[in-house]
Amino acid sequence: MRLIHLGEVDSTQNYIKLHPELSPRTAVLASRQTAGRGRLGRSFASPENLGMYLSVVLPPDTQNITPIAAVAGRKALARAQVDCGIKWVNDLVVERGGAFRKLCGILAELSGGRLILGVGIDIGQRERDFPPELRPICTSVALEGGRTVTPREMAEIFLEELDRTLALDADALYDEYSAHCVTIGRAVEVKRVPSDPGRPAVAVALDRDFAVEVAYPDGEREVVFSGEASLRLG
Ligand code: BTN
């Protein structure tokens, strides 16, 4: 992979969209984003040099990119001595005191015939670096006692792991993802849209397409696909 390292951008996702000449296997890392974007229209706080803000151009027909990125991110974090779980479908989390805290988010977008994979990893943040409302639910490599890594080193490690994970066959990817998915077997709330109050359920199984089967208290079962609903760990 080719890595371009920029200083400040609004969002590395937007930067790639504005540069159609950037071809697959090109990655863009920014030291700071002024308008980092998350899923579902949320923003992604991107303070200077405290996190890895990386977008990667991939061919548009790449299958299962979100699970692939989650597995690669987990392995990259393990190399920084942080053991994390995958919260379906696209967050990497660490369990502390019975609650899950997020330290990596993944956003995949199709644009202009390219797949743009965005990955944000919180690395150097201390508690005070997160906005007060995020402090109970976020963490970072530093807060988890991981080894000291720069965002650039983390990007290089992540890209190595991404290449390895892209080469896995479907069974190996499923095994790796499901072995670390913390959602299965837990109480969840199924939300169709962000304003949805959420319907309580239990996540009972992960199918081969990475959809989750949920069971509601009245016995009804449903298969939930990513992009269609989110599962809040209850
Ligand atoms: C999420 O948690 O909902 C996804 C967060 C994705 C953040 C990354 S940081 C690099 C890339 N540029 C962006 O604006 N977003 C992604």
py3Dmol code that shows the C-alpha trace and the ligand (Angstrom):
import py3Dmol

protein = """\
ATOM      1  CA  MET A   1       0.000   0.000   0.000  1.00  0.00           C
ATOM      2  CA  ARG A   2       1.110   3.559  -0.689  1.00  0.00           C
ATOM      3  CA  LEU A   3       0.764   5.915   2.304  1.00  0.00           C
ATOM      4  CA  ILE A   4       0.296   9.681   1.904  1.00  0.00           C
ATOM      5  CA  HIS A   5       0.721  11.619   5.171  1.00  0.00           C
ATOM      6  CA  LEU A   6      -1.037  15.003   5.341  1.00  0.00           C
ATOM      7  CA  GLY A   7      -1.128  17.626   8.092  1.00  0.00           C
ATOM      8  CA  GLU A   8      -4.640  18.998   8.483  1.00  0.00           C
ATOM      9  CA  VAL A   9      -7.670  18.089   6.355  1.00  0.00           C
ATOM     10  CA  ASP A  10     -11.408  18.339   6.918  1.00  0.00           C
ATOM     11  CA  SER A  11     -11.769  14.570   6.572  1.00  0.00           C
ATOM     12  CA  THR A  12      -9.520  12.013   4.898  1.00  0.00           C
ATOM     13  CA  GLN A  13     -12.711  10.484   3.409  1.00  0.00           C
ATOM     14  CA  ASN A  14     -13.544  13.835   1.747  1.00  0.00           C
ATOM     15  CA  TYR A  15      -9.933  14.294   0.629  1.00  0.00           C
ATOM     16  CA  ILE A  16     -10.026  11.019  -1.283  1.00  0.00           C
ATOM     17  CA  LYS A  17     -13.410  11.889  -2.812  1.00  0.00           C
ATOM     18  CA  LEU A  18     -11.894  15.165  -4.080  1.00  0.00           C
ATOM     19  CA  HIS A  19      -8.892  13.327  -5.574  1.00  0.00           C
ATOM     20  CA  PRO A  20     -10.203  10.835  -8.147  1.00  0.00           C
ATOM     21  CA  GLU A  21      -6.618  10.168  -9.284  1.00  0.00           C
ATOM     22  CA  LEU A  22      -5.956   8.265  -6.033  1.00  0.00           C
ATOM     23  CA  SER A  23      -6.226   4.645  -7.057  1.00  0.00           C
ATOM     24  CA  PRO A  24      -6.820   1.458  -5.056  1.00  0.00           C
ATOM     25  CA  ARG A  25      -4.129   0.578  -2.509  1.00  0.00           C
ATOM     26  CA  THR A  26      -3.512   4.253  -1.730  1.00  0.00           C
ATOM     27  CA  ALA A  27      -3.971   5.305   1.894  1.00  0.00           C
ATOM     28  CA  VAL A  28      -4.244   8.840   3.279  1.00  0.00           C
ATOM     29  CA  LEU A  29      -3.288   9.600   6.889  1.00  0.00           C
ATOM     30  CA  ALA A  30      -3.961  13.000   8.483  1.00  0.00           C
ATOM     31  CA  SER A  31      -2.398  14.365  11.670  1.00  0.00           C
ATOM     32  CA  ARG A  32      -5.643  16.218  12.384  1.00  0.00           C
ATOM     33  CA  GLN A  33      -9.148  16.372  10.918  1.00  0.00           C
ATOM     34  CA  THR A  34     -11.347  19.435  11.319  1.00  0.00           C
ATOM     35  CA  ALA A  35     -14.545  17.627  10.267  1.00  0.00           C
ATOM     36  CA  GLY A  36     -13.897  13.928  10.857  1.00  0.00           C
ATOM     37  CA  ARG A  37     -16.981  11.875  10.060  1.00  0.00           C
ATOM     38  CA  GLY A  38     -18.414   8.769  11.698  1.00  0.00           C
ATOM     39  CA  ARG A  39     -21.290   6.514  10.712  1.00  0.00           C
ATOM     40  CA  LEU A  40     -24.915   7.661  10.748  1.00  0.00           C
ATOM     41  CA  GLY A  41     -23.945  11.308  10.222  1.00  0.00           C
ATOM     42  CA  ARG A  42     -22.033  11.510  13.485  1.00  0.00           C
ATOM     43  CA  SER A  43     -18.793  13.462  13.813  1.00  0.00           C
ATOM     44  CA  PHE A  44     -15.482  11.832  14.744  1.00  0.00           C
ATOM     45  CA  ALA A  45     -13.288  13.918  17.060  1.00  0.00           C
ATOM     46  CA  SER A  46      -9.795  14.036  15.564  1.00  0.00           C
ATOM     47  CA  PRO A  47      -7.401  16.072  17.750  1.00  0.00           C
ATOM     48  CA  GLU A  48      -3.891  16.633  16.433  1.00  0.00           C
ATOM     49  CA  ASN A  49      -1.515  13.664  16.722  1.00  0.00           C
ATOM     50  CA  LEU A  50      -3.666  11.867  19.290  1.00  0.00           C
ATOM     51  CA  GLY A  51      -5.262   9.375  16.916  1.00  0.00           C
ATOM     52  CA  MET A  52      -4.830   7.506  13.646  1.00  0.00           C
ATOM     53  CA  TYR A  53      -7.101   9.109  11.045  1.00  0.00           C
ATOM     54  CA  LEU A  54      -6.696   6.949   7.963  1.00  0.00           C
ATOM     55  CA  SER A  55      -8.632   6.331   4.757  1.00  0.00           C
ATOM     56  CA  VAL A  56      -7.781   3.625   2.245  1.00  0.00           C
ATOM     57  CA  VAL A  57      -8.876   3.402  -1.403  1.00  0.00           C
ATOM     58  CA  LEU A  58      -9.964  -0.111  -2.379  1.00  0.00           C
ATOM     59  CA  PRO A  59     -11.613  -1.657  -5.438  1.00  0.00           C
ATOM     60  CA  PRO A  60     -15.406  -1.183  -5.332  1.00  0.00           C
ATOM     61  CA  ASP A  61     -16.106  -4.922  -5.452  1.00  0.00           C
ATOM     62  CA  THR A  62     -14.183  -5.695  -2.217  1.00  0.00           C
ATOM     63  CA  GLN A  63     -16.475  -7.978  -0.181  1.00  0.00           C
ATOM     64  CA  ASN A  64     -16.971  -7.804   3.607  1.00  0.00           C
ATOM     65  CA  ILE A  65     -14.818  -4.718   4.039  1.00  0.00           C
ATOM     66  CA  THR A  66     -16.230  -3.777   7.445  1.00  0.00           C
ATOM     67  CA  PRO A  67     -15.515  -7.170   9.088  1.00  0.00           C
ATOM     68  CA  ILE A  68     -12.120  -7.224   7.334  1.00  0.00           C
ATOM     69  CA  ALA A  69     -11.248  -3.791   8.743  1.00  0.00           C
ATOM     70  CA  ALA A  70     -12.453  -4.803  12.218  1.00  0.00           C
ATOM     71  CA  VAL A  71     -10.250  -7.922  12.215  1.00  0.00           C
ATOM     72  CA  ALA A  72      -7.256  -5.957  10.875  1.00  0.00           C
ATOM     73  CA  GLY A  73      -7.804  -3.194  13.456  1.00  0.00           C
ATOM     74  CA  ARG A  74      -8.011  -5.744  16.270  1.00  0.00           C
ATOM     75  CA  LYS A  75      -4.727  -7.303  15.178  1.00  0.00           C
ATOM     76  CA  ALA A  76      -3.057  -3.900  14.826  1.00  0.00           C
ATOM     77  CA  LEU A  77      -4.169  -2.967  18.342  1.00  0.00           C
ATOM     78  CA  ALA A  78      -2.915  -6.310  19.678  1.00  0.00           C
ATOM     79  CA  ARG A  79       0.499  -5.370  18.259  1.00  0.00           C
ATOM     80  CA  ALA A  80       0.256  -2.210  20.378  1.00  0.00           C
ATOM     81  CA  GLN A  81      -0.537  -4.460  23.374  1.00  0.00           C
ATOM     82  CA  VAL A  82      -4.231  -3.657  23.557  1.00  0.00           C
ATOM     83  CA  ASP A  83      -6.575  -6.636  23.541  1.00  0.00           C
ATOM     84  CA  CYS A  84      -9.954  -5.550  22.228  1.00  0.00           C
ATOM     85  CA  GLY A  85     -13.224  -7.060  21.110  1.00  0.00           C
ATOM     86  CA  ILE A  86     -15.380  -6.373  18.064  1.00  0.00           C
ATOM     87  CA  LYS A  87     -18.750  -4.782  18.754  1.00  0.00           C
ATOM     88  CA  TRP A  88     -20.895  -5.711  15.777  1.00  0.00           C
ATOM     89  CA  VAL A  89     -20.536  -4.496  13.194  1.00  0.00           C
ATOM     90  CA  ASN A  90     -17.775  -1.964  13.134  1.00  0.00           C
ATOM     91  CA  ASP A  91     -16.480  -0.787  16.498  1.00  0.00           C
ATOM     92  CA  LEU A  92     -13.490  -2.052  18.443  1.00  0.00           C
ATOM     93  CA  VAL A  93     -14.061  -1.950  22.171  1.00  0.00           C
ATOM     94  CA  VAL A  94     -12.377  -2.796  25.462  1.00  0.00           C
ATOM     95  CA  GLU A  95     -14.377  -4.085  28.422  1.00  0.00           C
ATOM     96  CA  ARG A  96     -13.621  -2.264  31.645  1.00  0.00           C
ATOM     97  CA  GLY A  97     -15.683  -2.367  34.840  1.00  0.00           C
ATOM     98  CA  GLY A  98     -18.501  -4.245  33.113  1.00  0.00           C
ATOM     99  CA  ALA A  99     -18.894  -1.596  30.382  1.00  0.00           C
ATOM    100  CA  PHE A 100     -17.558  -1.405  26.843  1.00  0.00           C
ATOM    101  CA  ARG A 101     -15.464   1.544  25.764  1.00  0.00           C
ATOM    102  CA  LYS A 102     -14.741   2.277  22.105  1.00  0.00           C
ATOM    103  CA  LEU A 103     -11.272   3.005  20.749  1.00  0.00           C
ATOM    104  CA  CYS A 104     -11.695   2.393  17.018  1.00  0.00           C
ATOM    105  CA  GLY A 105     -14.437   3.217  14.519  1.00  0.00           C
ATOM    106  CA  ILE A 106     -14.801   2.114  10.904  1.00  0.00           C
ATOM    107  CA  LEU A 107     -16.661   3.805   8.064  1.00  0.00           C
ATOM    108  CA  ALA A 108     -16.904   2.334   4.546  1.00  0.00           C
ATOM    109  CA  GLU A 109     -18.253   4.470   1.685  1.00  0.00           C
ATOM    110  CA  LEU A 110     -18.675   3.804  -2.028  1.00  0.00           C
ATOM    111  CA  SER A 111     -17.899   6.865  -4.100  1.00  0.00           C
ATOM    112  CA  GLY A 112     -17.048   7.452  -7.759  1.00  0.00           C
ATOM    113  CA  GLY A 113     -16.347   3.784  -8.437  1.00  0.00           C
ATOM    114  CA  ARG A 114     -14.039   3.399  -5.446  1.00  0.00           C
ATOM    115  CA  LEU A 115     -14.529   1.943  -2.006  1.00  0.00           C
ATOM    116  CA  ILE A 116     -13.175   4.287   0.663  1.00  0.00           C
ATOM    117  CA  LEU A 117     -12.413   2.637   3.983  1.00  0.00           C
ATOM    118  CA  GLY A 118     -12.030   5.074   6.878  1.00  0.00           C
ATOM    119  CA  VAL A 119     -10.541   3.964  10.196  1.00  0.00           C
ATOM    120  CA  GLY A 120     -10.070   6.079  13.295  1.00  0.00           C
ATOM    121  CA  ILE A 121      -8.089   4.745  16.268  1.00  0.00           C
ATOM    122  CA  ASP A 122      -7.768   6.683  19.522  1.00  0.00           C
ATOM    123  CA  ILE A 123      -4.126   6.399  20.569  1.00  0.00           C
ATOM    124  CA  GLY A 124      -2.767   9.086  22.862  1.00  0.00           C
ATOM    125  CA  GLN A 125      -5.904  10.557  24.427  1.00  0.00           C
ATOM    126  CA  ARG A 126      -6.080  10.928  28.176  1.00  0.00           C
ATOM    127  CA  GLU A 127      -9.468  11.216  29.888  1.00  0.00           C
ATOM    128  CA  ARG A 128      -9.416  15.049  29.608  1.00  0.00           C
ATOM    129  CA  ASP A 129      -8.887  14.913  25.833  1.00  0.00           C
ATOM    130  CA  PHE A 130     -12.376  13.462  25.279  1.00  0.00           C
ATOM    131  CA  PRO A 131     -15.478  15.661  25.495  1.00  0.00           C
ATOM    132  CA  PRO A 132     -17.169  15.083  28.907  1.00  0.00           C
ATOM    133  CA  GLU A 133     -20.117  13.174  27.383  1.00  0.00           C
ATOM    134  CA  LEU A 134     -17.752  10.685  25.697  1.00  0.00           C
ATOM    135  CA  ARG A 135     -15.489  10.054  28.724  1.00  0.00           C
ATOM    136  CA  PRO A 136     -17.496   7.087  30.058  1.00  0.00           C
ATOM    137  CA  ILE A 137     -17.720   5.365  26.664  1.00  0.00           C
ATOM    138  CA  CYS A 138     -14.359   6.021  24.949  1.00  0.00           C
ATOM    139  CA  THR A 139     -10.818   4.913  25.563  1.00  0.00           C
ATOM    140  CA  SER A 140      -7.415   4.948  23.862  1.00  0.00           C
ATOM    141  CA  VAL A 141      -4.246   2.886  23.511  1.00  0.00           C
ATOM    142  CA  ALA A 142      -2.626   5.069  26.201  1.00  0.00           C
ATOM    143  CA  LEU A 143      -5.537   4.694  28.640  1.00  0.00           C
ATOM    144  CA  GLU A 144      -5.497   0.916  28.152  1.00  0.00           C
ATOM    145  CA  GLY A 145      -1.793   0.710  28.988  1.00  0.00           C
ATOM    146  CA  GLY A 146      -0.711  -0.146  25.448  1.00  0.00           C
ATOM    147  CA  ARG A 147       2.757   0.570  24.168  1.00  0.00           C
ATOM    148  CA  THR A 148       3.664   4.030  22.922  1.00  0.00           C
ATOM    149  CA  VAL A 149       2.975   4.226  19.181  1.00  0.00           C
ATOM    150  CA  THR A 150       2.743   7.183  16.847  1.00  0.00           C
ATOM    151  CA  PRO A 151      -0.283   7.531  14.551  1.00  0.00           C
ATOM    152  CA  ARG A 152       2.024   6.894  11.600  1.00  0.00           C
ATOM    153  CA  GLU A 153       3.423   3.690  13.095  1.00  0.00           C
ATOM    154  CA  MET A 154      -0.123   2.553  13.867  1.00  0.00           C
ATOM    155  CA  ALA A 155      -1.136   3.296  10.253  1.00  0.00           C
ATOM    156  CA  GLU A 156       1.779   1.240   8.906  1.00  0.00           C
ATOM    157  CA  ILE A 157       0.897  -1.659  11.209  1.00  0.00           C
ATOM    158  CA  PHE A 158      -2.804  -1.412  10.328  1.00  0.00           C
ATOM    159  CA  LEU A 159      -2.053  -1.454   6.577  1.00  0.00           C
ATOM    160  CA  GLU A 160       0.084  -4.593   7.004  1.00  0.00           C
ATOM    161  CA  GLU A 161      -2.731  -6.294   8.898  1.00  0.00           C
ATOM    162  CA  LEU A 162      -5.277  -5.067   6.340  1.00  0.00           C
ATOM    163  CA  ASP A 163      -3.302  -6.717   3.541  1.00  0.00           C
ATOM    164  CA  ARG A 164      -3.117  -9.983   5.500  1.00  0.00           C
ATOM    165  CA  THR A 165      -6.814  -9.903   6.329  1.00  0.00           C
ATOM    166  CA  LEU A 166      -7.822  -9.120   2.729  1.00  0.00           C
ATOM    167  CA  ALA A 167      -6.034 -12.343   1.757  1.00  0.00           C
ATOM    168  CA  LEU A 168      -8.048 -14.557   4.173  1.00  0.00           C
ATOM    169  CA  ASP A 169     -10.659 -16.873   2.712  1.00  0.00           C
ATOM    170  CA  ALA A 170     -14.292 -16.465   3.814  1.00  0.00           C
ATOM    171  CA  ASP A 171     -14.109 -19.197   6.479  1.00  0.00           C
ATOM    172  CA  ALA A 172     -10.928 -17.863   8.090  1.00  0.00           C
ATOM    173  CA  LEU A 173     -12.361 -14.328   8.133  1.00  0.00           C
ATOM    174  CA  TYR A 174     -15.607 -15.552   9.721  1.00  0.00           C
ATOM    175  CA  ASP A 175     -13.714 -17.579  12.352  1.00  0.00           C
ATOM    176  CA  GLU A 176     -11.457 -14.667  13.241  1.00  0.00           C
ATOM    177  CA  TYR A 177     -14.352 -12.176  13.423  1.00  0.00           C
ATOM    178  CA  SER A 178     -16.723 -14.419  15.396  1.00  0.00           C
ATOM    179  CA  ALA A 179     -14.010 -15.465  17.874  1.00  0.00           C
ATOM    180  CA  HIS A 180     -13.706 -11.833  18.971  1.00  0.00           C
ATOM    181  CA  CYS A 181     -17.239 -10.502  18.462  1.00  0.00           C
ATOM    182  CA  VAL A 182     -18.482  -9.407  21.896  1.00  0.00           C
ATOM    183  CA  THR A 183     -22.075  -8.846  20.738  1.00  0.00           C
ATOM    184  CA  ILE A 184     -23.169 -12.464  20.411  1.00  0.00           C
ATOM    185  CA  GLY A 185     -24.837 -13.848  23.528  1.00  0.00           C
ATOM    186  CA  ARG A 186     -25.518 -10.405  24.979  1.00  0.00           C
ATOM    187  CA  ALA A 187     -28.564  -8.260  25.606  1.00  0.00           C
ATOM    188  CA  VAL A 188     -28.906  -5.624  22.854  1.00  0.00           C
ATOM    189  CA  GLU A 189     -31.328  -2.948  21.715  1.00  0.00           C
ATOM    190  CA  VAL A 190     -32.249  -3.067  18.031  1.00  0.00           C
ATOM    191  CA  LYS A 191     -32.476   0.419  16.526  1.00  0.00           C
ATOM    192  CA  ARG A 192     -33.579   1.075  12.926  1.00  0.00           C
ATOM    193  CA  VAL A 193     -32.870   4.822  13.002  1.00  0.00           C
ATOM    194  CA  PRO A 194     -30.912   6.863  15.546  1.00  0.00           C
ATOM    195  CA  SER A 195     -34.137   8.348  17.042  1.00  0.00           C
ATOM    196  CA  ASP A 196     -35.584   4.834  17.544  1.00  0.00           C
ATOM    197  CA  PRO A 197     -35.932   4.089  21.292  1.00  0.00           C
ATOM    198  CA  GLY A 198     -34.572   0.566  20.625  1.00  0.00           C
ATOM    199  CA  ARG A 199     -36.270  -2.805  21.036  1.00  0.00           C
ATOM    200  CA  PRO A 200     -34.695  -5.092  23.663  1.00  0.00           C
ATOM    201  CA  ALA A 201     -33.464  -8.448  22.391  1.00  0.00           C
ATOM    202  CA  VAL A 202     -30.653 -10.958  22.785  1.00  0.00           C
ATOM    203  CA  ALA A 203     -28.088 -11.376  19.974  1.00  0.00           C
ATOM    204  CA  VAL A 204     -28.045 -15.143  19.507  1.00  0.00           C
ATOM    205  CA  ALA A 205     -25.921 -15.884  16.439  1.00  0.00           C
ATOM    206  CA  LEU A 206     -23.716 -14.430  13.718  1.00  0.00           C
ATOM    207  CA  ASP A 207     -24.480 -15.807  10.269  1.00  0.00           C
ATOM    208  CA  ARG A 208     -21.942 -16.394   7.497  1.00  0.00           C
ATOM    209  CA  ASP A 209     -22.806 -13.002   5.920  1.00  0.00           C
ATOM    210  CA  PHE A 210     -22.029 -11.249   9.209  1.00  0.00           C
ATOM    211  CA  ALA A 211     -25.715 -10.551   9.899  1.00  0.00           C
ATOM    212  CA  VAL A 212     -26.845 -11.054  13.511  1.00  0.00           C
ATOM    213  CA  GLU A 213     -29.833 -13.145  14.518  1.00  0.00           C
ATOM    214  CA  VAL A 214     -31.679 -11.591  17.469  1.00  0.00           C
ATOM    215  CA  ALA A 215     -34.376 -13.074  19.724  1.00  0.00           C
ATOM    216  CA  TYR A 216     -37.029 -10.786  21.237  1.00  0.00           C
ATOM    217  CA  PRO A 217     -38.612 -11.496  24.664  1.00  0.00           C
ATOM    218  CA  ASP A 218     -41.895 -12.537  22.951  1.00  0.00           C
ATOM    219  CA  GLY A 219     -40.025 -15.321  21.124  1.00  0.00           C
ATOM    220  CA  GLU A 220     -39.881 -13.574  17.740  1.00  0.00           C
ATOM    221  CA  ARG A 221     -36.554 -13.944  15.947  1.00  0.00           C
ATOM    222  CA  GLU A 222     -35.112 -11.649  13.313  1.00  0.00           C
ATOM    223  CA  VAL A 223     -31.945 -11.414  11.223  1.00  0.00           C
ATOM    224  CA  VAL A 224     -30.433  -7.932  11.409  1.00  0.00           C
ATOM    225  CA  PHE A 225     -28.126  -6.789   8.615  1.00  0.00           C
ATOM    226  CA  SER A 226     -25.481  -4.105   9.017  1.00  0.00           C
ATOM    227  CA  GLY A 227     -26.556  -0.810   7.502  1.00  0.00           C
ATOM    228  CA  GLU A 228     -30.178  -1.674   8.281  1.00  0.00           C
ATOM    229  CA  ALA A 229     -30.066  -1.405  12.060  1.00  0.00           C
ATOM    230  CA  SER A 230     -27.634  -0.907  14.893  1.00  0.00           C
ATOM    231  CA  LEU A 231     -27.354  -2.945  18.069  1.00  0.00           C
ATOM    232  CA  ARG A 232     -26.706  -1.081  21.280  1.00  0.00           C
ATOM    233  CA  LEU A 233     -25.207  -3.388  23.881  1.00  0.00           C
ATOM    234  CA  GLY A 234     -27.776  -3.472  26.685  1.00  0.00           C
TER     235      GLY A 234
END
"""
ligand_1 = """\
16
BTN
C -17.527 5.583 13.462
O -17.055 5.371 14.584
O -18.745 5.764 13.293
C -16.601 5.597 12.289
C -15.450 6.557 12.499
C -14.525 6.657 11.303
C -13.468 7.721 11.494
C -12.451 7.723 10.404
S -11.070 8.744 10.804
C -10.484 8.600 9.153
C -11.692 8.700 8.245
N -12.028 10.084 7.973
C -13.214 10.418 8.471
O -13.745 11.561 8.382
N -13.773 9.374 9.104
C -12.916 8.207 9.042
"""
view = py3Dmol.view(width=600, height=400)
view.addModel(protein, "pdb")
view.setStyle({"model": 0}, {"cartoon": {"style": "trace"}})
view.addModel(ligand_1, "xyz")
view.setStyle({"model": 1}, {"stick": {}})
view.zoomTo()
view.show()
